Amino acid sequence: MFTLCHLNSPPPESMKSQLLQMVVDYLSDISAISLRPSNPLYQLYQYVVGLEVHRYLDSMEGAPAGAPELIMALDADEPANLVGFALYLPYVDDPEACSLLYLAVRDSHRRQGIGRAMVDAMLTRYPHGEVACVAGKVSYFQSLGFQPLAARGPQVLMNTQSQASSGLVAVQDLEPIFQSEEVRQIHSYLVKQHGAQAMSDAEKSRDQLLDELAQQAIHLTQTSSTANRLH
C-alpha cells in the first residue's frame, strides 16, 4: 500500500536524496535518451539528468508562477520511504494545463497502481495534461488517458486533449549543464577509463539510438493519425 503527498515547495532532504537516487537508478526508463547502462555515456547522462531534476526541485522554492510541482508516493507502512514520484510543470498562462516531466516507481512497487494514482492526482489539479515519451511507453500513457499528437525528436508528444495547450512552460535549459566544467571532467574521466575509440563508438551508438527512436515516434504518430481518421 502507499499514500500520496503533493508538494509545491522543495521536498525534505531525506526525500530529495531518495528521489535523485531514483533518477540515477531508472535513467533508462525516464530519460528521452533511453541509454542502456552498457553505453559508456550512461554515467554522464546520469549526472546531467540528475542535475536537471535537482534544479527543478530547487526552483520550487517560493512557488513562483510556473514552478514545478511534485507528487510523491510513500510506503504506507514506512512513510519515510519514497516509492515513486511525478514531477510536472504547470503552464504559466493556462491554469488547466501541465506537462509531466518525470514519472518513476521503484521496481519493488510496480504493478500496484502507483503510477496511475500519481498521474490521476496530477490531472485532478490540471486536467489538460501533456507528456513526451519514447514510442515504447505510448501504450502505458494511453492507458492513463493520453493520446499521441505528434513526434518531437526521439519522443511522442501525448496529451489528454486533442490538441496541445497554447501556453508556456518554464523548462530547464540543459545546454549550460552539458557545457559545464563538471560534465567536461566526467567526459575526460570516461575517455581515460574506456579509451577514445570506445567513447567515439558510444556517441555513434547514442546517435543511432536517437535516430531509431525518432523514426519510431514518426511511425507511431502517423499510424495513430491514420487510425483516428478511419474512425
C-alpha positions as CSV (number, residue, x, y, z in Angstrom):
1,M,0.0,0.0,0.0
2,F,1.0,3.6,-0.5
3,T,0.0,7.2,0.2
4,L,0.4,10.2,-1.9
5,C,1.8,13.6,-0.9
6,H,1.6,16.8,-3.1
7,L,4.3,19.4,-2.8
8,N,4.7,22.9,-4.3
9,S,7.9,23.6,-2.3
10,P,11.2,21.6,-2.2
11,P,10.9,18.2,-0.5
12,P,12.8,17.4,2.7
13,E,16.4,16.5,2.2
14,S,15.8,12.8,3.0
15,M,13.1,12.6,0.3
16,K,15.1,14.7,-2.1
17,S,18.1,12.3,-1.9
18,Q,15.8,9.3,-2.4
19,L,14.2,11.0,-5.4
20,L,17.5,11.8,-7.0
21,Q,18.8,8.3,-6.4
22,M,15.7,7.0,-8.3
23,V,16.5,9.3,-11.2
24,V,20.0,7.7,-11.3
25,D,18.7,4.2,-10.9
26,Y,15.9,4.4,-13.5
27,L,17.6,6.7,-16.1
28,S,16.8,4.3,-19.0
29,D,13.1,4.4,-18.1
30,I,12.6,8.1,-17.6
31,S,15.0,9.9,-19.9
32,A,14.4,10.9,-23.5
33,I,17.8,9.3,-24.4
34,S,16.9,5.8,-23.1
35,L,20.6,4.8,-23.0
36,R,21.4,1.4,-21.5
37,P,24.0,1.1,-18.7
38,S,26.3,-0.7,-21.2
39,N,26.9,2.5,-23.0
40,P,29.9,4.4,-21.5
41,L,28.0,7.7,-21.8
42,Y,25.4,6.4,-19.3
43,Q,27.3,7.8,-16.3
44,L,27.5,11.2,-18.0
45,Y,23.7,11.3,-18.6
46,Q,23.0,10.1,-15.1
47,Y,24.8,13.3,-13.9
48,V,23.1,15.6,-16.4
49,V,19.5,14.4,-15.8
50,G,20.1,14.2,-12.1
51,L,21.3,17.8,-12.0
52,E,18.4,18.8,-14.2
53,V,15.9,17.3,-11.7
54,H,17.9,18.8,-8.8
55,R,17.5,22.2,-10.4
56,Y,13.7,21.7,-10.9
57,L,13.4,20.8,-7.2
58,D,15.3,23.8,-6.1
59,S,13.2,26.1,-8.3
60,M,10.1,25.1,-6.3
61,E,11.3,27.4,-3.6
62,G,8.9,30.3,-3.2
63,A,6.5,28.7,-5.7
64,P,6.8,31.3,-8.5
65,A,4.4,31.2,-11.4
66,G,5.0,28.0,-13.5
67,A,7.2,26.5,-10.8
68,P,7.4,22.6,-10.7
69,E,5.1,20.6,-8.6
70,L,5.8,17.2,-7.1
71,I,3.7,14.2,-6.2
72,M,5.4,11.7,-4.0
73,A,4.2,8.1,-3.4
74,L,5.2,6.9,0.1
75,D,5.3,3.4,1.5
76,A,2.2,3.2,3.7
77,D,4.0,1.1,6.3
78,E,7.2,3.0,6.2
79,P,6.3,6.6,5.2
80,A,9.9,7.7,5.3
81,N,10.5,5.5,2.2
82,L,9.8,7.1,-1.2
83,V,8.4,4.5,-3.7
84,G,7.6,6.8,-6.6
85,F,7.3,10.4,-7.8
86,A,5.8,12.5,-10.5
87,L,7.4,15.8,-11.3
88,Y,5.5,18.2,-13.5
89,L,5.3,21.8,-14.7
90,P,2.0,23.8,-14.6
91,Y,1.6,26.1,-17.6
92,V,2.4,29.7,-16.7
93,D,-0.6,31.1,-18.5
94,D,-3.0,28.2,-18.7
95,P,-4.5,27.3,-15.3
96,E,-5.9,24.0,-16.7
97,A,-2.7,22.7,-18.2
98,C,0.5,20.9,-17.1
99,S,3.4,19.0,-18.6
100,L,4.6,15.8,-16.9
101,L,8.4,15.8,-16.8
102,Y,9.4,12.6,-14.9
103,L,7.4,9.7,-13.6
104,A,9.1,6.8,-11.8
105,V,8.2,4.0,-9.5
106,R,10.5,1.6,-7.7
107,D,10.8,-1.8,-9.3
108,S,9.7,-3.4,-6.0
109,H,6.4,-1.4,-6.0
110,R,5.4,-1.6,-9.7
111,R,2.1,-3.0,-10.9
112,Q,0.3,-1.7,-7.8
113,G,-1.3,1.3,-9.5
114,I,1.2,3.9,-8.1
115,G,2.0,5.5,-11.4
116,R,-1.7,5.7,-12.3
117,A,-2.6,7.2,-8.9
118,M,0.1,9.9,-9.2
119,V,-0.9,10.8,-12.8
120,D,-4.6,10.9,-11.7
121,A,-3.7,13.2,-8.8
122,M,-1.9,15.5,-11.3
123,L,-4.8,15.5,-13.7
124,T,-7.2,16.3,-10.9
125,R,-5.3,19.6,-10.5
126,Y,-4.5,20.2,-14.1
127,P,-6.8,18.2,-16.5
128,H,-5.1,19.3,-19.7
129,G,-2.1,17.1,-19.3
130,E,0.9,16.7,-21.6
131,V,3.7,14.2,-21.6
132,A,6.5,13.3,-24.0
133,C,7.8,9.7,-24.1
134,V,9.5,7.2,-26.3
135,A,7.3,5.1,-28.5
136,G,7.7,2.1,-26.2
137,K,5.9,4.0,-23.4
138,V,3.0,5.2,-25.5
139,S,0.6,2.3,-24.7
140,Y,1.2,2.9,-21.0
141,F,0.3,6.6,-21.2
142,Q,-2.7,5.8,-23.4
143,S,-4.0,3.6,-20.6
144,L,-3.8,6.7,-18.4
145,G,-5.9,8.8,-20.7
146,F,-3.3,10.4,-23.0
147,Q,-3.3,10.3,-26.8
148,P,-0.5,10.7,-29.3
149,L,-0.4,14.1,-31.0
150,A,2.9,14.4,-32.8
151,A,6.5,13.3,-33.0
152,R,9.0,15.5,-31.2
153,G,12.6,14.3,-31.8
154,P,13.0,10.9,-30.2
155,Q,9.7,11.2,-28.3
156,V,6.0,11.1,-28.9
157,L,4.1,14.1,-27.7
158,M,0.9,13.0,-25.9
159,N,-2.0,14.9,-24.5
160,T,-5.2,14.3,-22.6
161,Q,-7.0,16.5,-25.2
162,S,-6.9,16.5,-29.0
163,Q,-4.6,19.5,-29.1
164,A,-1.7,20.9,-27.0
165,S,-2.1,23.9,-24.8
166,S,-1.1,27.2,-26.3
167,G,0.5,28.3,-23.1
168,L,4.1,28.3,-22.0
169,V,6.1,26.1,-19.5
170,A,9.3,27.1,-17.7
171,V,11.5,24.2,-18.9
172,Q,15.2,23.9,-17.8
173,D,17.8,24.7,-20.4
174,L,20.2,21.7,-20.5
175,E,22.8,23.3,-22.7
176,P,24.6,25.0,-19.8
177,I,24.8,21.7,-18.0
178,F,26.3,20.0,-21.0
179,Q,28.8,22.8,-21.3
180,S,29.7,22.8,-17.6
181,E,33.2,22.1,-16.2
182,E,31.7,19.1,-14.3
183,V,30.5,17.4,-17.5
184,R,33.8,18.0,-19.2
185,Q,35.5,16.4,-16.2
186,I,33.2,13.4,-16.3
187,H,33.8,13.0,-20.1
188,S,37.6,13.2,-19.6
189,Y,37.3,10.5,-16.9
190,L,35.3,8.3,-19.2
191,V,37.8,8.7,-22.0
192,K,40.6,7.7,-19.6
193,Q,38.6,4.7,-18.4
194,H,37.3,3.4,-21.7
195,G,39.5,4.9,-24.3
196,A,38.9,7.5,-27.0
197,Q,37.7,4.9,-29.6
198,A,35.2,3.4,-27.2
199,M,33.8,6.8,-26.4
200,S,33.5,7.7,-30.1
201,D,31.7,4.4,-30.6
202,A,29.4,5.2,-27.6
203,E,28.5,8.6,-29.2
204,K,27.7,6.9,-32.5
205,S,25.6,4.3,-30.7
206,R,23.7,7.1,-28.9
207,D,23.1,9.0,-32.1
208,Q,21.9,5.8,-33.9
209,L,19.5,5.1,-31.0
210,L,18.1,8.6,-31.2
211,D,17.6,8.2,-34.9
212,E,15.8,4.9,-34.3
213,L,13.6,6.4,-31.6
214,A,12.8,9.4,-33.9
215,Q,11.7,7.0,-36.6
216,Q,9.6,5.0,-34.2
217,A,7.9,8.2,-33.0
218,I,7.1,9.3,-36.5
219,H,5.8,5.9,-37.5
220,L,3.6,5.7,-34.3
221,T,2.1,9.1,-34.7
222,Q,1.4,8.6,-38.4
223,T,-0.3,5.2,-37.7
224,S,-2.3,6.8,-34.9
225,S,-3.4,9.7,-37.1
226,T,-4.5,7.3,-39.8
227,A,-6.4,5.1,-37.3
228,N,-8.2,8.2,-35.9
229,R,-9.2,9.3,-39.5
230,L,-10.7,5.9,-40.2
231,H,-12.7,6.1,-37.0
